[in-house]
Amino acid sequence: MTVVVNLEDDLVLYRDFERVDASEPPRTKREARLEEARELDGKLRALVRIAQQAEAELARALREMADRGLYRDLGSPRVQAYAEAVLGIFGGKAKALVELARKLDRLPRLRAAFEAGEIPWTKVRTVTRAATPESEERWIGKAFALTSRGLKIAVAQANGEEPEFTLTVRLKGAELADVEEGVRRIREQRAEAVALGSAVAKLARRALGSPAARPPWRIVIHECPRCKESARETREGPVPVSPGELLAAKEDAEILDLREQRPRRAKTIPPRVRAIVLARDRNRCRLCGSTTWKENSPARPGAQRSRRADSGLLDVSSQAHSRLAGAQDALWTQNERPNAGLWAFGPLGSPVGTSLSR
């Protein structure tokens, strides 16, 4: 319902009994939706800030509960057990919040931003792995500017580490049993306590098959010729590739230089040479004896090979290959006698493995 009246020569418009200045043009539907979206956005931002302030207070309270051992008075053996049974909070998160509250004692500005609800607790936890009292202001700025994933990568690079990522999956009973059995076998073969993530990645590589079989899949690594940084693409963005991994990949790969007007594919090891090496080494890794996921690797990284097709190349598993990557003189003959054996040494000089020459 719309009524137009004149009051003391001022035109006033009543639309649906709501007073509006007639001098302003009516809003379009798009403008009305945009105003509603901004209003709801402001409400959500305020709620998130309140929730993040509550996380900071929760971390402080859980730390007090842990430091004073008050959870024992309530019948819980650990603060994690108390959090799960009483508060409904996952024990791992409770432990992380307690540790975070303790670390923030030495980072007062980061703690203030956390308590003000400006930074979520997961980002604060990431920052504490690299920030110092001298650098915390710079890391607070990065926490505002970067996504959680980008912040993890920045912290890992600052610490000289490879960034780690979280993958959450949902499995049915039979699927979970299959994964656990596969992980158990990987650990038995490696004779060590392999982390769950590393074991699952190993199973995935086995499913992809050996590069020698020329399967219809590719692992693509992008390398910038100017900054020399390399990365692989994932659903959530690029993942850095270490120089050692890039070196290992280039030793047996197809290289496509997109700077050329008509790019050509260049194979570092021709298929004929690969077949010769696999046959000569009896389809086994020369270092660990594995018969799965093998690659061809030069005995000395970057060394020139002789005219013989298979000279200077070894058949190695991906595990041994990654451990050799980056070594300056990875392999050398123990002595001049035939069948003396090959010894492999990592970049720091520690032995990686040995096998008899064939």
N, C-alpha and C positions, 0 to 999 in steps of 0.2 A: 504494500500500500504506500503510495507517495502523495504527499500534500504540499503544495507550494503556496506560501502566504507572504504578504508584504507587511513588515513591522518597521515603522519609522523609516521607510524608504530603503531598508536593508533587506535584500532578498535572502530568505532563509529556506532551506530545503529540508524536509523531514522525510526520510526514507525508512519505511518500516518502523516509524516512531523513534528513529535514532537521528539526532540532530547532526547534520553535516554541513560544512561551509560550501555553498553552491559555487564559490569562486574556484574551487579545486575540481579538476576534471575527474569523472568517475574512473575508478581503477578497472583495469582489464583483468580477466581471469588469471592470466599469467602473473601479473603483479600481485594479485591476491594470494596465489599459491606460494609465490616467492616470500611474501611477508610471513605466511604461516610456517614455511620451512625454516626461515631465520628464527622465528620465535621458538619453534620446537628444537632447533639446533642449540640455541642458548640454554634451554632447559636441560638438554642432554649433557652439554658441557658442564653445567653446574652439578648435575648428578654424578658425573664421572669424577669431578674434583672432590666431591664429598666422599665418594667411595675410596678414592686414593688417600684422602686424609684418614679415613677409617683404617686402611691397610697400615699406615704409619703408626697409628695408635695401637693397632693389634700387634705389630712387631715389637713395640716398646713393652706392652703388657706381657706378651709371651716371653720376652727376654727376662723380665722380672720374675715371672713364674719359674723359669729355668734356673736363673742364677741363685734364687733363694731356695730352690728345691721344694716349693710349695705344692707341686703336683703329687708328691709322695703323701702329703697329708690328706689328699683326696683319693688315695688308693691307686694311683697310677705309677708304674715303674719308670716311665720316661715322659718328657713333655710332649713327645710325638704321640704317644698312646693317649695321653689326656686330651690332646687336640682332636684326635680322631673320635674318641668315645664320647666326649662331652660337647665339643664345639662343632663337630662335623667337618673339620678341616683335615685335609690329607696330611699325613705325618711328615712327608717330605717337604711340603710347603711350610709347615710349622717350623721345622728345623732350619729351613732357608731363611725364614723371617727372623729367627733368633740370631743366627749368624750375621745377618744383615744389620740388625740393630747394634751388634757389638762392633762391626767394622765402621759404622758411621760415627763412632766416638772420635775417630781421628779425621773425619771429614765433615766439619760443622756446617759448611755452606750447602753441601749436598744433602745433609740431614734436614736443614731448614727448608730446602726446596721440596723434599719428600713429605715433610710434615704439613707443608702448605698445600699439598695435593697437586703440585705442578708436574711431577714426574711419577709414572707408575712404578711399583716396587720391582717389577722385572727389569726395567731399564736401570733403576738404581743399583740392583744387584750386579748387573753387567758392568756398570761404571766402576764399582768398587774393586773390580779385578785389575784395573789399570791406574786409577786416579791416585794421586798423592796430595798432601795438603797444598803443595805448590801448583799442581796442575788441575785441581778439582774444578776451578772456574771454567777452564777450557773444556773439560769433559762434560760439565753441565750444559754448555752450549751445544755440544755434539748430541747430547741426549734430547735436546729440544729439536734439533735439525734433522736427525737421522731416524729412520725406522728402527724397530727392534733388531731386525736382521742386519741392517747396515751398521748399527752400533756394535753388534757382536763381531762383525768382520773387522771394524776399526780397532776394537780392543784386542782381538787376536793378533792383528798385524803389529800393534804397538808392543805386544809381549813376545813377538817373534814366534807365534804359534799358528797352527792351522785352525781356522774357525770351525766350530761344531754346531750342528743344527738338530732340532728336535722334530721327529716324525712320529705322529700319533696314528695308530691303526686300530681297527676294530676287527676281531677275529671270532669265528665260531669255535666250538670246542674241538672239532677235528682239525681245523686249520691251526689252532694254537698248538695242538699236540705235534703236528707236522713241523712247525717252526722250531719248537723246543727240541725235537729229535734232530733236526738239521743242525741246530746250533751245538748240540751235544757232540755230534760227529765232527764238526769243525774243530771244537776244542780238543777232542781226542787226537785228531790228526796233527794239530799244532802242539800238543802236549803242554798247553798253557791255558791260563784263564783268559780267553779272548772275550773282550767286551761284547755285549749283545748286539750293539749297532754294527761293530766291525764284522761279527759273524754273519749277520743278515746281509751285509754288503758283499761278503765273500760268496754266499749262496746266490745272490743276484748275478755276480760275475760268472759263476759257473753256469747259470741258466742262459746267459748270453752266448756261451760257447767260446771255443778257441779262435783267435784271429786267423790261425792257419787254415781253418775250414772255410774262410771267406763267407761268413754268414751275411744276411741282408740287413744288418744293422750297422750303425756308425756311432762312434763317440767323437763329437766335434769339439775341438779346442780352438778358441779364437785368440790370436796373439797380436798385440799392437806393435807394429814395427818401430814406432817412435819411443814409447815409454817402456817397451819390452815386458809389459804385464800381460798375463794370459788368464782366461776364464772359460768355464763351461756354463751354458744356460740351463736354468731350472724353471719350474713353474713360478717360483717366487723371486726370480732375478738371477743375475750372474753369480757364480761361485768361483773364487780365485783358485788358480792352479799353481802349485809351487814350482820353482825352477827345476827341481829334481824330477817332478812328475812330467813336466814339459819335455825335459831332456830324454826321459825314458820313452815318452810317446813318439818323439821325433825319430827315434832309432828304428822304428818299424811302423811306418805310417805313409799315408798319402798326403801330400802338401799342395795346397791350392793358394796361389798368390793372387789375391783379388786386386792388387794394385796394377796388374797388367791389363791391357785393353782386352785381350783374349786369353784369359787364364787357362793354364794347362795343368793337368794333374801329374805330379811327380812322385813316384814311389821310391822311398829310400831303400827298400829291399825288394827286388823283383820277385814275383811268385816262383820262378824257377829256382832262384837261390834259396828261398825259404824252404822249398821242398827238399833241396839237397841237404840243408842243415838239419831238418827234422829227421831225415833218413840216416844221416851220419851219426847223430846223437841218439839214435834209437828211440826217438819220440819221448825222451825224458829230459827233465831239467838237469843241467850239468852240475848244479850245486846241491839241490835238495832231493833229486830223484823223482819229483812229482811228474805225473803224466797228464795233468789237467792244466788248462789255461796257460799255454806256453807261448813265449815270444822269442824273437831273435834279437840278440844284443851283442854289440861289439865288445871284444875282450878289453879294449881300452877306449873309453868314450872319446869320440872325435878322431880316433887314430885312422890313418890311411891303411887300406887293406891291399894285399898283393893281388896279382892277376887271377889267382885261383878264386873261383866264385865264392866258396864258403870260407875262405881264409879270414881269420879275425872275428868270426861270428860264433856265438854259442847259443844253444837252446836252453832258455832259462824260464822258470815259472814267474808269474806276475809278482809273487811275494819276494822272490830273490831279486827280480828286476828292480822293484821299488827300493830295496835296501842298497842296491848298487848305484842307483841314480845319484849323480853328483860327485861320485868318487873320481879323483884325478887319475889314479892308476889302480883300477878296481881289481884287475886280475894279473897275476904274474906266475910264471912257471917256477916250481919249487927249486929245481936244479936242471941241469942240462940233460939228464938221463931220460930216455923214453919212458913214458907212463909214470913220470914222477908225480904227477897230480897238479891240479890247479887250485890255487888258494885265492879267495876273494876277501878283500878288505874294504871296510866302509870309509867314509870321508874322515873320520876321526882316528883311523888306524886300527880299529878293532876288527878281528876276524869275523867274516860273515858266513863263510862256509868253504868246503873243499870237496873235490871229486877227482877221480882218476881221469887222465887224458884218454881219449878214445882215438 
